[in-house]
Amino acid sequence: MTEQKSQSIVIVGGGTAGWMAAAVLARFTDRRITLIESEAIGTVGVGEATIPQIRLFNAGLGIDEADFLRETKGSFKLGIEFAGWAGEGRTYMHAFGNVGHGAGILPFHQYWLRAKAEGKAKELDAYSLNELAGRALKMQMWPSKPGEATPDMPWAYHFDAGLYAGYLRRYSESHGVTRVEGLVSEVSQGEAGIASVTLANGDIIEGDFFIDCTGFRSLLIKDALNSEFEDWTHWLPCDRAIAVPCATKGDFTSYTKSTARKAGWQWRIPLQHRIGNGHVYCSDFMSDDEATNILLQNIDGDPQAEPNHLRFKTGMRKQQWVGNCLALGLSAGFMEPLESTSIHLIQSSLARFLQMLPGEQPNAVMIEEFNRQAEFEWTCIRDFLILHYAANGRDGEPFWDRCRSMELPATLRTKIDQFRAAGFIHREHEELFTEQGWLQVLIGQDVIPAGWNPIADTMPTADLAAMMMQIEKRNAQIVQSMPGHVEFLRTYCMPRDNRKSA
């Protein structure tokens, strides 16, 4: 067998997507990695919220969690609170982790539906450890002990996206990645796809494989390779956002907050040093000035920068891998950050790419499979986001009335109809959101089943009541014993030598 020559990968664009790619490829491959970025091009530097899979990414790189949180001014995240989506003054949470625990072959919610109808159960939140801990502003980790179960309380993070990109840049450069400063002025094509890029100063950078991290511009995947964009604004009509950081008062939630507004929604992401805020809205129903005023009137402290105005179109590239070019991040498509999936989509694409890493020449069969899996993942996330809009309870507001009346994708309509019929939820293959995630949003936005699986009726009433009470009490006891989020974070993020004496 002949030894393959060392392949070169050129990443065009930095930011979170570019430096995540650089870090992973430097860690897990023997490729020569070059990243091109320009200080003249800004990034969308907002507070970033994530989902628990980010912990797998960081762990795979060997990143120390406490060091990561210190350097990115991060905090812990146990879920997302949705305020006003089911109607003004109402809230619910999509919390990570399990909701209760099943009995036999049925999931917990089938028994809960029966118990709730019979007055033997509280609201769903009483059975979610993550939600109870988040509401109480608590946080804890439990070391694994042989033969002893630890509470199921998964977490993710809030962090400064710009600081995270810088953190990964230092990691990548220490692992051999070469950074080139410059603006790309020309893209040249060859037999495999992209042959080289020319910088504004005249330098030509060749590569065997290229990764497009140029954001909405999509210089390689769109301009050079003509990958078509599939527009989803019919279902997800918000097309603009305004972001602004504000001062923090020192105490903050261990969850992200999404608050429904007149023609969109507002995010709140608490970091150690500030709070990230943003207003996502539909320009057909609200002016930029009105959107800015609503945002600035509903933040915790004084703005720390001028509002950053963004325009976008929701959808995805039908082919995210074409020839010898892979699109990541905004180059691959955009879905609003309603469920904090932006970084996960970068992460999952990189994991998929590593599984199908090409040799000297990309393989058409593997490219086709990559794009098939990407389309499935993006479509499943799209449907989950649409659910929030379609099932809203904000009667009498033109934007929200329009969202309730829109025709849904068949895949989502089937899921809603099955749940309404008998509380049935099916997680298709490797789709991102779990049965518990769908359950919390469906129930939280008043999609109530007509009944439940009749197997739940076989449990004696006394046993059903005892089961609900046991889960409720155990969760309450665990939360009561936990330290506060801020207290835990400050202790955890201390340098290791200082933690011992604290």
N, C-alpha and C positions, 0 to 999 in steps of 0.2 A: 504494500500500500504506500503510495507516494504521500509525503507530508504536504499538507496544504500551506500555502504562503499566508503570512499574517494579513488579515483583512483590515481595511480602514473604514471607520464610520464617522461621518461628518454630521454633527448636530447643528442645524441652522436656527439660532434663537436660544436665548437663555431662559430666565424666569423659572418658575416652579417646574414646568414641563421639561425644559431643556436640562436643568441640573438634576432632576430626578432620573432622566434617561442616562445622563453622563455617569451618575453615581452607580446605577444598577449595572450598566455595561462594563464599567471599570471593575466592579466587584466580581462579576460572574463570567466575564468573557476574557479572551486574550486579544481582543481587537485593539487597534490603535484608535483612540478616540480624540477627535478634535471638536471643540465647540466654538461657534462663531456667534458673538453678540456685540451689540453696540450700546455704550452708555448713553448715546443720544436718543435711544428708543426707550421710553418708559414702559413699566409694566403696571398691571392693575394691582396696586399695592394695598389691598384691604385685609382686614382680619379674616382669616380663613377658618372655616369649621369643617370637620372631617367626620368620618365614620370609623368604627373600630378596626377595619382592615388596615388602616395606616400603621397600626402597631406592628403588623406582620412585615410591612415594607421596611420600617426602621430597624426592626430586629434582624431582618435578613442582611442589612448592611452592617450589623454589629454596633448600632448607635445606642449609647447609654441614654435611657429615657429621661433621667433627671437632668443630664447635661443638655439634652435636646430642649427640654422645657425651659431651662434657664436661658439658653441662647436665643430662643425664638419668642421669649416673653409669653410662653404658652400657659394654658390652664386646661383643666379636665372638662370633658363633655360626656354627660350621661344620656342625652337625648335632645329632642327639639320640642319646645312648647309652641302650640298653634293657638293664637289668641284671635278671636273674632271670626274664624273661618266658618264655624257652625252657626254664627249669629253674634251680634254685638254683645259683649259682656261675658261670652262663654269661652272657655279654654279647655284644651286637652293636650296630652303629650304623646308624641311618638318616641318612646324610650327604648334604649337598647336592651337586649337581654330577654329572658323569658317573662311571660305573663302567667303566673301560677304554674302549675304542673299538671300534666294529664294523669289519667287513671285508666289502666288497660290500654285499649287500642285507640281511644278517643283523645283528642287534644283538650286542654283545660277549658277553652272557651265554650265547648259544647255543654259541659256541666254548668259553667257559669251562666249561660243563657237560660237554662232550666231553673237554676237557683235564683237568678234575678227575677224571673217571672213569678216565682213562688215566695218572694220576699226573704230568701235565705242568703242573699249575697249583697255586698256593697257595690259601688261603681267599680269599673275595671281597674282604675288606678290603684286601688287598695292591694292588688295582687302583683304589681310590678315593683320590684325592689329598686330598680333604677329610677323610676318616677318618684317614689317616696323619698329616696335619698336626694334627688335633685330638688324637689320642692322644699326639703329641709335644709338645703345648702350644705349637704354633707358629702364626704368622699373618703374612701378607704380602699386599701388593698389587703388581701389576705395571703400570706405565704402558704404554699402547698405543703401539707403534712401527710406522710404515708397513712393510708387507711382512714383519713378524715376528710370529709367533703367540705369544700369552701363555698361561700355564697356566690351565686352566679350574678356578677355585676360588671359586665363589660363596659369599657370606656373608650372614648376617642379624645380628640384634643381641639382646642381653639389655639391658633397661633398666628403670628405675623408672617404673612406669605413672603414678604421681601426678605425677612430675616431667615426664613427657612431656605429660600433659594441660596442665600449667602452661605448658610451652614453647609448645604450640599455642595456648593462650589468648593469650599475648603476641603471637604471630604474627597471630592472628585480629583482635585488637583494633587492632593497628597497620594492618590492612587494612580497617578500617571496621565490624567486627562490634560490635554493642551488647550488653553483658551486663547482665541484670537479675537482681538478687538477690531471691529469694522462693520460697515454697512454693505449688504449684498446689493450689487447694482445689476447683475446679469446672471442668468441660470442657463447653462449649456447642457444639451441633452446628448445621449449616446444610445447604443443599442439596448442597454439594460434599463434605461430611464434617464436618470440624472448623471452627467459625466463630471461636471465641476460647477463651482460658483465663482464669480468674479466679484471682488470687493471694490468699493469706491476708489481705493488707492491704487487699483490695478492688479493687486495680487490675485492669483488664481489658485483655488484650493480644490484639488481633486479628491475623489473618494470612491470606495466600492459600494457603499450604502449611505443613504442620506436620511436624516430624520428632520421633518418639518415641524419646528416649534416656533413659527413666526406669528402665531396668534391669528386674529381674524384676517390678516392679510393673506395667509396661506400661499406664500410665494412659490413653493414647490408643488404641493399636491393639487392646487387649483390653477395657478397661473401657468405653470410649466406642463403639468400632466393632466389638466382638465378633468379632475374628479368631480362629478356632479354633486350638488348639494341638495339634500332632501329637506324641504321646508315644512316645519311643523307648527307654524304660527296659527294655523286654523284652530288647533287644540290648545296651544300655549301662546296666547296673544300678546303677552308683555314683551316689549321691544326696547325698553330703555331702563337705565338704572342710574342712581346717584349714590355715591359713596362718600362718607365723611367720618373721620375719627373724632372722638370727643374724650374729655377727661373722665377718669374713673374716680369713684369715691372710696375705693379701697376694698369694698366688699362686692362680690359679684357671683353670679349664678354658675352652677356647674351644668348648664344647658344653654343651647342656642334658643333665641326667641324669634318667632315669625308672627308678626301682627298684621292682620288683614286691614288694608286701607281702602279708600273709595274706588280705586281703579288698579289695585295691585296689592303689594305687601311690603312690610319693612322688616329688615333683619337687625338683630342685635347680637354681637359676638364679643363676649368679655375676655380681655387679655389682662396680663399682669399690670401693664403700664397705661392702657387706654381701653376704650370700647370701640369696636368697629361697628359702624352703622351703615345701612343702605336702604334705598327705596327702589323697588322694582315695580314698574308700572307700564300701562299701555297708553301710548301716545294718542290713540284714537279717542280716548276718554279723559285724558288729563294733559294739561300743558306742562312744559318743563318748569316754569316758574311755580305753578301750584304744587307740583311734586317736590320741588326743593323746599318750599315753605312748610309742607307737611312734615318732611324729614327733620328740618331744623327745629320745629316746634315739639318734636317728640324724641329728643335725645337726652341722656342723663346729665351731661355737663356741657361746658363751653366747647365749641368746635376747635379742633387743633390744626385744621387745614381748610383750604377752600374746597367746596364740594367738587368731586370728580364726576363728570357726566359721561356716561357710556351708552352706546347704541349697539344693538345686537339683533340677530335673527335666530330663533330656536330651530335646531335641526342638526343633521349630521351629513358628513361626506358618505356617499353610498359606497365608495371604496376608500378605506383609510390606509390601505397598503396598495400601492401601484408600482409595479416593476421593482426598482431598488430604492423605493422611497416610502417611508412610514410617516403618517401624520399623527401628532400627539397634541393633547390639550385643545386650545381653541382652533387650531388648524384642522382638527378632526371633526369639530362641531361644537355646538353650545347647547347646554340645558341650564336654565336658571338655577341658582344655588338653593332652591327650596328644601331639598333633602341632602345637601352637602355632598354631592356626588362628583364634583369637578376633579378633585385630586384622585379619588378612587378610579375614575375612568382613565386617568394617566397610568396609575398603578396597574390596573388590570390589563391594559394594552401592553405594557412592558412585560408583564408576566406571560402573556400570550405570545408575545414576540420571542421571548427567550425559549419558550417551548418549541418554536418553529424557526429558530435562528438559521438563516440561510448560510450555505457554504460560499463557494466562489460565485455561483450564480443563483439568484432567487428562483424558487420552484413554484410554478404556476398553480399546482395543486394545493400547496401550503398557503399561498396568498389567498386563494379562493376560500379556504377553510377559515383563515384568520378573519376575512371580511364577513363571512357568514356568522361567526361567533360574535364579532363586534356588533353587527346589526341586531342580533338577538338581544344582547345585553343593553344596548342603547334603547331599543324599542320597549323592553320591559321597564326600564327606568322611566321612559317617557310616559307610559301608561300610569305608573304610580303617581307621577306629578300631575297628570291630567285629573286623576281622581280627586285631588284636593280642590281643584277648581269646579269640576262638574258637580260635586256633592256639597257645594257651599250652601250656607243657610242665610245669606245676606239678601233677603227679599227687598225689592224696590230700588236697588242700585243698578243702573244700566249695565255697567261692566259685568257685575256678578250675575245679573239676570241672563245676560248673553251667554256666559259660561255654562249656566245650568241647562240652557236650551240647545247647546251644540250637539251635533251627532258625534258619538264616541267611536273610537276604533273598535272593531269587532272583538279584539282580544280583551279589551277592558270591559266592554259591555257584558261579555260572557262571565267574567270574574264577578262583577257586581250582581248579575242575575243569580248566579249560583249561591252567592252569600245571602242575598235576600230570601232565597227559597228555603235554605236549611242551615245557614251558617257555615257553608262549605268553602274552604280556601285551599287551593292547590298551588304549590310552588313548582313552577315548571322548570325542570332540569336545573341549571345553575343560575337562575335569575337572582338578582342581588337581594331584593327585599324578602324577608322571611314572612311566614304566616303570621307571626306576632306583629310585624310592622303593618301588614295589610289590616289585621284585626283592629289595631289601635286607631288607624285613620278612618276606617269604615264606621266603627262604633262612635268615634269622636265626632264624626260629621253626620251622625243620625241615619246611617244606612243600617237599619235594624232588620234582622232575619224574621221571617214569619214563624219559624219554629227551629227545632234542633234535631240532631240525630237521635232516633228513638232508643238507641243503646243507653243514652244518658238517663233514660227513665228507669232503667233496671237497678240503679243505685238507690238503696233505701233513703228516705228523706232525712233521717237522723244522720246517716253517714255523709250525705251531701252537705248538710249544714256544718258538720264537724270538719269536713275537708276545707270548706271555705274559711271557717274560723281559724283553723290551724295555720293556713298560708298567711292569712291577714296578720295574725299575732306574731308569727315568726319574722315576717318582714318588718313589722313595727319595732320589734326588739332589736333586730340587727341595726336598723337606722338609728335608734336611740343610742346605741353604743359607739357610733361612728364620730370622728372629729369633724369639725367644720371644714368646708372646702378650702377656704383661704388659709386656715391654720395648717391643714395637711399639705397644701401646695408649698407654702413657705418652708416648712420643715423638710419636705421631700426634695426641694430644689436647692437646698443649701449644698455647698461643696461637701463631699463625703467626710472630710476631716472635721468640719464644723458640726455635722449632724450628731456626732457622738457626744458632743459637749452641750448640745442644745437642750 
